Amino acid sequence: MKAPAFDYVRARSLADALSLLQRHGEAAKIIAGGQSLVPALNLRLVAPSLLVDIGGLAELKGISVDGGVVRIGALTRHVELQRAPEIASHAPLIAEAIRHVAHPAIRNRGTIGGSLAQADPASELPACALALQATIVVAGPQGERRIAAEDFFRGLFETALSPHDVLVAVEVPAIRPDERSAFLELARRSGDYALVGLACHARLADGVLRELRLAYFAIGTKPTLAVNAAKQLVGKPLSEASIADAQAALAQDLAAQDDIHASAATRGQLARVLLRRVLAALLPEAAAERKTA
């Protein structure tokens, strides 16, 4: 397949990009790394008349840590997230997740802003944003606004972005000493899209989960928080009974989808498996005690 014909312009600044989007509306699409958009163009799933290239905008790049917040520019590439000491130290969930994103060639070009804006339900970074209570920073005709990750992802490839918006950054709270995170996914081969994945962030005290965010992906039309499952685990010692209750509660949280890769029933079972594994990663001492009891 070949992409349909389109015009191309390289934005000189964020203001220039916003002006072009306002002028052309839904006929325009933003391109940066192109790792999501180009395949969609070639499959003719989208057919914009204009591509606005923002890849050269230095103002949308870089990672900073200030006041307990990690700010990541939208054009920060996956490989930069993988290598950045600021991410490893202050947002280790993202560092762990990036290792699972496709292959090196994709990570060398793909950007965090592109991944979040595309909102592929099988992508790792939207789930991380949800687990970490990220804030998505968006520029539009009326200025800059901030959107909580829980409000940003709305459905299959659907976000709170309007055709006139540019995603400029994502902000996540820096991990604190009493917090832990874990990331797991199950795929047929390394680099494949996950059959099911789970990004998790937790706060602990005295070996007990005090807060827990379980963000599943590749199981429905968007990344989903397993709120009911988390309620079965927070505030009580980890036990076989509490894990079983949490696994059972996943049926209330997740709407597993059938596709050519796996049935809904298979995905439901894999979600339960990942929950047990991620708890062992968060509380290895509790898991060890259960094995020796």
C-alpha positions in Angstrom: 0.0 0.0 0.0 1.0 3.6 -0.6 0.0 6.7 1.3 -2.5 9.0 -0.4 -1.1 12.3 -1.8 -0.6 15.1 0.8 1.2 18.4 1.2 4.0 18.8 3.7 5.2 21.7 5.7 7.9 21.9 8.4 6.8 24.1 11.3 9.3 26.8 12.4 7.9 27.1 15.9 5.1 25.9 18.1 3.2 29.1 17.3 3.6 28.3 13.6 2.4 24.7 14.0 -0.7 26.0 15.9 -1.4 28.5 13.2 -1.2 25.8 10.5 -3.5 23.5 12.5 -6.1 26.2 13.0 -6.0 27.1 9.3 -6.4 23.5 8.0 -8.3 21.9 10.9 -9.1 18.1 10.5 -7.4 18.1 7.1 -4.0 18.4 8.8 -2.0 15.8 10.8 1.0 16.3 13.0 4.1 14.2 12.3 7.2 13.9 14.5 8.8 10.5 14.7 6.2 9.0 12.3 6.3 5.5 13.8 2.6 5.4 14.3 1.4 7.8 11.6 3.3 6.5 8.6 2.0 2.9 8.8 -1.6 4.4 9.2 -1.0 6.5 6.1 0.3 3.6 4.1 -2.7 1.5 5.1 -4.9 4.5 4.2 -6.5 4.4 7.7 -6.0 8.2 7.6 -5.8 10.5 4.6 -4.8 14.1 5.6 -4.2 16.7 2.9 -1.4 18.3 5.0 1.3 16.9 7.2 2.8 19.4 9.7 6.2 18.3 10.8 7.1 19.4 14.3 10.2 17.2 14.6 12.6 20.2 14.7 11.0 22.1 17.5 13.6 22.3 20.3 11.1 23.8 22.7 9.2 20.4 22.7 12.3 18.3 23.6 14.1 17.4 26.8 13.7 16.1 30.3 13.8 18.1 33.5 13.1 17.5 37.2 11.8 20.3 39.4 9.8 20.4 42.6 9.1 16.7 42.6 7.8 16.7 39.0 9.4 15.1 36.0 8.6 17.0 32.8 9.2 15.2 29.5 9.0 17.2 26.3 6.7 15.6 23.7 9.5 15.2 21.2 11.7 13.2 23.6 12.4 9.9 21.8 12.0 6.5 23.3 15.7 5.9 23.2 16.3 9.0 25.2 13.8 7.9 27.8 15.6 4.6 27.9 19.0 6.2 28.6 18.1 9.2 30.7 19.4 9.0 34.3 16.5 11.3 35.3 14.0 8.8 34.1 15.8 5.8 35.7 15.9 7.7 39.1 12.6 9.5 39.2 10.3 7.6 36.9 11.6 4.0 36.8 8.2 2.7 35.5 8.8 4.5 32.3 12.4 3.3 32.0 11.2 -0.3 32.6 8.3 0.0 30.1 10.5 1.4 27.3 12.5 -1.8 27.1 9.3 -3.5 25.8 8.5 -0.9 23.1 8.9 -2.6 19.7 12.5 -2.7 18.4 15.6 -0.4 18.5 14.8 1.1 15.1 11.3 2.2 16.4 12.7 3.4 19.7 15.3 5.6 17.9 12.5 7.5 16.1 9.3 7.2 18.1 8.4 10.0 20.6 6.5 9.9 23.9 4.2 12.6 22.6 3.4 10.6 19.5 2.7 7.5 21.6 0.3 9.4 23.9 -1.5 11.3 21.1 -2.0 8.1 19.0 -3.5 6.4 22.1 -3.0 2.9 20.7 -4.7 0.6 23.3 -1.8 -1.8 23.0 0.9 0.8 23.7 2.9 0.8 26.8 3.3 4.5 27.5 -0.4 5.5 27.8 -0.7 2.9 30.5 2.3 4.3 32.3 0.8 7.7 32.2 -2.4 6.4 33.7 -0.5 4.5 36.5 1.6 7.5 37.4 -1.2 10.0 37.4 0.5 12.0 34.7 -0.6 15.4 33.5 -0.7 15.9 29.7 0.3 19.4 28.7 -1.5 20.6 25.6 -1.2 23.9 23.6 -4.1 25.1 21.6 -5.6 28.3 20.1 -6.7 29.5 23.5 -3.3 28.9 25.1 -1.9 26.0 27.2 -4.1 23.6 29.2 -3.4 20.6 31.4 -5.3 17.3 31.2 -5.2 14.5 33.7 -4.3 11.2 32.1 -7.5 9.7 33.3 -9.4 12.3 31.3 -7.1 12.2 28.3 -7.6 8.7 26.9 -11.2 8.4 25.8 -11.5 5.4 23.5 -10.0 3.5 20.6 -7.3 5.9 19.2 -9.3 8.7 20.8 -8.0 11.4 23.1 -9.0 14.8 24.5 -6.9 16.5 21.8 -8.8 18.6 19.3 -7.7 19.0 15.6 -6.1 22.4 16.6 -4.0 21.1 19.6 -0.4 20.1 20.0 0.7 17.9 22.8 3.8 19.6 24.2 4.8 17.7 27.3 3.9 15.1 29.9 4.5 15.6 33.6 4.7 12.8 36.2 5.3 13.0 40.0 8.8 11.9 40.8 8.8 8.6 42.7 9.1 8.9 46.5 11.0 6.6 48.9 7.8 4.9 50.0 6.7 4.1 46.5 7.4 1.3 44.1 6.5 0.5 40.5 6.5 -2.5 38.2 5.8 -3.2 34.6 5.0 -6.5 32.9 3.6 -7.6 29.6 3.0 -10.9 27.8 3.7 -11.0 24.0 4.3 -13.9 21.6 7.7 -12.5 20.7 10.0 -9.7 21.9 9.0 -6.5 20.2 5.5 -7.7 19.3 2.4 -5.9 20.6 1.4 -7.2 24.0 -1.4 -9.7 24.3 -1.9 -8.1 27.8 0.2 -5.7 29.8 0.1 -4.1 33.2 1.8 -0.9 34.5 1.6 -0.6 38.2 2.5 2.1 40.8 2.1 1.7 44.5 2.7 3.3 47.9 3.7 1.0 50.8 4.0 1.3 54.5 5.1 -1.5 56.9 5.0 -4.0 54.0 1.3 -3.2 53.2 0.0 -1.5 50.1 -1.5 1.9 51.0 -2.2 3.1 47.5 -2.2 1.0 44.3 -2.8 1.9 40.6 -3.1 -1.0 38.2 -3.2 0.2 34.6 -3.9 -2.5 32.1 -3.4 -2.2 28.4 -3.9 -4.3 25.2 -7.0 -5.7 26.7 -9.7 -3.2 25.8 -10.2 0.0 23.7 -8.0 2.1 26.0 -5.7 1.8 29.0 -7.8 1.0 32.0 -7.4 1.3 35.7 -8.4 -1.9 37.6 -10.0 0.1 40.5 -12.0 -2.8 42.0 -9.1 -5.2 42.0 -6.9 -2.6 43.7 -9.5 -2.2 46.5 -9.1 -5.8 47.4 -5.4 -5.3 48.0 -5.0 -1.9 49.7 -4.7 -1.7 53.5 -4.4 -5.4 54.2 -1.5 -7.9 54.3 -0.9 -9.7 51.0 -2.3 -13.2 51.1 -3.7 -15.9 48.8 -7.2 -14.9 49.7 -6.7 -11.2 48.9 -4.9 -12.0 45.6 -7.8 -14.3 44.6 -10.3 -11.6 45.5 -8.4 -9.1 43.4 -8.2 -11.5 40.5 -11.9 -12.1 40.7 -12.6 -8.3 40.8 -10.8 -7.9 37.5 -14.0 -9.1 35.8 -15.6 -5.8 36.9 -12.7 -3.6 35.8 -11.8 -5.0 32.4 -13.7 -5.5 29.2 -11.5 -7.9 27.3 -11.6 -7.9 23.5 -11.5 -10.7 21.0 -9.2 -10.4 18.0 -7.0 -12.5 15.7 -4.3 -12.7 18.4 -6.2 -13.9 21.4 -9.7 -14.5 22.7 -11.3 -12.4 25.4 -11.2 -15.4 27.7 -7.5 -15.8 27.1 -6.8 -12.2 27.8 -8.8 -12.3 31.0 -6.7 -15.2 32.2 -3.5 -13.5 31.3 -4.7 -10.4 33.2 -5.1 -12.5 36.3 -1.6 -14.0 35.8 0.0 -10.6 35.4 -1.7 -9.3 38.6 -0.2 -12.1 40.6 3.3 -11.5 39.1 3.2 -7.8 39.5 2.3 -8.2 43.2 5.3 -10.5 43.6 7.5 -7.8 42.0 6.1 -5.0 44.3 6.3 -7.1 47.5 8.9 -9.7 47.0 9.3 -10.2 50.7 5.6 -11.0 51.1 5.8 -13.4 48.1 8.8 -15.2 49.8 6.9 -15.5 53.0 4.0 -17.2 51.3 6.3 -19.7 49.6 7.9 -20.7 52.9 4.7 -20.7 55.0 
